[in-house]
Amino acid sequence: MNKNIINGLIRNEKSKKCRRDGFVPGVLYGVDVEKTMSVKFDKTELIRCFKKYGMNSGLWVKIQDKKEYVLLKEVQRDIVTGHIIHVDMQAVSKDEVIKHNIPLFFTGKEELEHNGFLLETFASEIKVSGKVKYLPESINIDVSHMNPGNRINVSDIKVDDNVKICNDIDENLASISDSKNLNNDLEDEVV
């Protein structure tokens, strides 16, 4: 498990004031948290963390001298602007068995594009179950060596033996196509 750490602070002020000061308010609850804790996160740091690791990956939250491994349970957004206005996080034990969505990241797309190929993705995450300490933060799939017609199915994903993938093994996650043929097909449809 990687150390995706975000720093948080105990929140004493109301949510509205917290947001005015550049923070995102939230709550933290779960294992090893005595009672629901009001917290806040630097808005820029939180957004950067979500962009880097995804919103479904687990995170380490450090508040004062204590670190908790948390799963994001809910992200509330402003209905007009789409900005994050509140987060709910659940602390989990490393030995707790959970089901969780793990983000998929496809690497090597530049090499595909250089060769005139196109990656078509059909899923951005898969569901797994297992003890938290064995769950990956994300799954990287290298597509740089692939050719048109190649497909990436759930059965191609390799995870720790202590982790079970819940998706159907035949589910298609992505495929490679030849962008030249795709362009020709589009031109034929226009004519």
Secondary structure as GFF3:
##gff-version 3
##sequence-region A 1 191
A	DSSP	beta_strand	5	10	.	.	.	ID=ss1
A	DSSP	alpha_helix	15	20	.	.	.	ID=ss2
A	DSSP	beta_strand	23	30	.	.	.	ID=ss3
A	DSSP	beta_strand	37	42	.	.	.	ID=ss4
A	DSSP	alpha_helix	43	53	.	.	.	ID=ss5
A	DSSP	beta_strand	59	63	.	.	.	ID=ss6
A	DSSP	beta_strand	66	77	.	.	.	ID=ss7
A	DSSP	beta_strand	84	91	.	.	.	ID=ss8
A	DSSP	beta_strand	97	107	.	.	.	ID=ss9
A	DSSP	alpha_helix	109	114	.	.	.	ID=ss10
A	DSSP	beta_strand	117	121	.	.	.	ID=ss11
A	DSSP	beta_strand	125	131	.	.	.	ID=ss12
A	DSSP	three_ten_helix	132	134	.	.	.	ID=ss13
A	DSSP	beta_strand	139	142	.	.	.	ID=ss14
A	DSSP	beta_strand	151	153	.	.	.	ID=ss15
A	DSSP	three_ten_helix	154	156	.	.	.	ID=ss16
A	DSSP	beta_strand	164	165	.	.	.	ID=ss17
A	DSSP	beta_strand	172	178	.	.	.	ID=ss18
A	DSSP	alpha_helix	179	190	.	.	.	ID=ss19
###
